[in-house]
Amino acid sequence: MAKSVKKSGAAPKAAAKTRKLAESKPAKKKTVVSTNGSSISHDRVAQLAHRFWNERGHVHGHHEEDWFRAEQALRSRTS
């Protein structure tokens, strides 16, 4: 079997530069628009979907179901 050898003079990754760019720009608030015209914060949907995931026992593979359930719950609260 062949051994893989890392180059000792390899350049560092550009993660620090990317992080600086992300920190310098203000974050835009994303919204999910409801069918009745009201808007729901993307962050609120994400937080509620995460809560549903926690209640499910951290079972992976149901993220879309949790997301749609969260959207539906928030939309019913705003109408």
C-alpha positions in Angstrom: 0.0 0.0 0.0 1.2 3.5 -0.8 1.5 6.0 2.0 0.1 9.5 1.6 2.6 12.2 2.4 1.6 15.8 3.3 3.7 18.6 1.9 5.4 20.5 4.6 5.3 23.8 2.8 1.6 23.8 2.0 -0.1 27.1 2.1 -2.6 27.7 4.9 -6.3 27.6 4.0 -8.3 30.8 3.3 -10.8 30.2 6.1 -9.7 33.3 8.0 -10.2 35.5 5.0 -13.7 34.1 4.4 -14.6 34.6 8.1 -13.4 38.2 8.0 -15.6 38.9 4.9 -18.7 37.4 6.6 -18.1 39.4 9.8 -17.7 42.7 7.9 -21.1 42.5 6.1 -24.3 42.9 8.0 -26.5 39.9 8.0 -29.8 40.2 6.0 -32.9 39.1 7.7 -34.5 36.3 5.6 -38.3 36.0 5.6 -40.7 33.3 4.6 -43.8 34.9 3.2 -47.1 33.3 4.2 -50.0 32.8 1.8 -52.1 35.5 3.6 -49.4 38.1 3.0 -47.8 38.1 6.5 -44.1 37.3 6.8 -42.3 34.9 9.2 -38.7 35.3 10.2 -36.4 32.6 8.8 -34.7 32.5 12.2 -38.0 31.8 14.0 -38.8 28.9 11.7 -35.3 27.5 12.2 -35.6 27.8 16.0 -39.0 26.1 16.0 -37.8 23.3 13.6 -34.8 22.8 15.9 -37.1 22.4 18.9 -39.2 19.8 17.0 -35.9 18.0 16.2 -35.0 18.0 19.9 -38.4 16.7 20.8 -38.1 14.0 18.2 -34.9 12.8 20.1 -32.3 14.2 17.7 -33.3 11.7 15.0 -31.9 12.7 11.6 -33.6 12.4 8.3 -36.8 14.4 9.1 -35.5 18.0 8.7 -37.9 18.9 5.9 -40.9 17.6 7.9 -39.7 19.6 11.0 -39.2 22.7 8.8 -42.7 22.5 7.2 -44.3 21.8 10.5 -42.6 24.9 12.0 -43.7 27.0 9.1 -47.3 25.8 9.4 -47.4 26.4 13.2 -46.0 29.9 12.8 -48.4 30.7 10.0 -51.4 29.6 12.0 -50.3 31.9 14.9 -50.1 35.0 12.6 -53.5 34.5 10.9 
